Amino acid sequence: MEVNTIMSSQIMELHHTVQMSMMQNALNLNTVVATELLKDLQQQQVAIHPYKGSVIDISL
């Protein structure tokens, strides 16, 4: 095997490894953000309906 071929193969493997590492980091970051959003969602108060449960005078 030529040195060029060996180096080319190693560079392709390194490129693949770096891509996979970057993808894994992005997925981890997205998971952390999604988890934080879900936690915040549970802490939010329910929006009050503008008239539900209120007495409305509809006399004519």
C-alpha positions as CSV (number, residue, x, y, z in Angstrom):
1,M,0.0,0.0,0.0
2,E,1.2,3.5,-0.7
3,V,1.7,6.0,2.0
4,N,-0.7,8.3,0.2
5,T,-3.5,5.7,0.3
6,I,-2.9,5.0,4.0
7,M,-2.9,8.7,4.9
8,S,-6.0,9.3,2.8
9,S,-7.8,6.5,4.6
10,Q,-6.8,7.8,8.0
11,I,-7.9,11.3,7.1
12,M,-11.3,9.9,6.0
13,E,-11.6,8.1,9.3
14,L,-10.6,11.2,11.3
15,H,-13.2,13.3,9.3
16,H,-15.9,10.7,10.1
17,T,-14.9,10.7,13.8
18,V,-15.0,14.5,14.0
19,Q,-18.4,14.6,12.3
20,M,-19.8,12.0,14.7
21,S,-18.4,13.9,17.7
22,M,-19.9,17.2,16.5
23,M,-23.3,15.5,15.9
24,Q,-23.2,13.9,19.4
25,N,-22.4,17.3,21.0
26,A,-25.3,18.9,19.1
27,L,-27.7,16.2,20.2
28,N,-26.6,16.5,23.8
29,L,-27.1,20.3,23.7
30,N,-30.5,19.9,22.1
31,T,-31.4,17.4,24.8
32,V,-30.3,19.7,27.6
33,V,-32.3,22.6,26.1
34,A,-35.4,20.5,25.6
35,T,-35.2,19.3,29.2
36,E,-34.9,22.8,30.5
37,L,-37.9,23.9,28.3
38,L,-40.0,21.1,29.7
39,K,-39.1,22.0,33.3
40,D,-39.9,25.6,32.7
41,L,-43.2,24.6,31.1
42,Q,-44.3,22.8,34.2
43,Q,-43.5,25.9,36.3
44,Q,-45.6,28.3,34.2
45,Q,-49.0,29.2,35.5
46,V,-52.0,28.4,33.4
47,A,-53.2,31.4,31.4
48,I,-56.4,32.9,32.8
49,H,-59.3,32.8,30.3
50,P,-60.6,36.4,29.7
51,Y,-64.2,35.6,30.7
52,K,-64.5,32.0,31.7
53,G,-65.8,31.7,35.2
54,S,-66.8,35.3,35.3
55,V,-70.3,36.7,35.6
56,I,-71.4,38.4,32.4
57,D,-74.5,40.7,32.3
58,I,-76.3,40.1,29.0
59,S,-79.5,41.8,29.9
60,L,-81.1,43.8,27.1
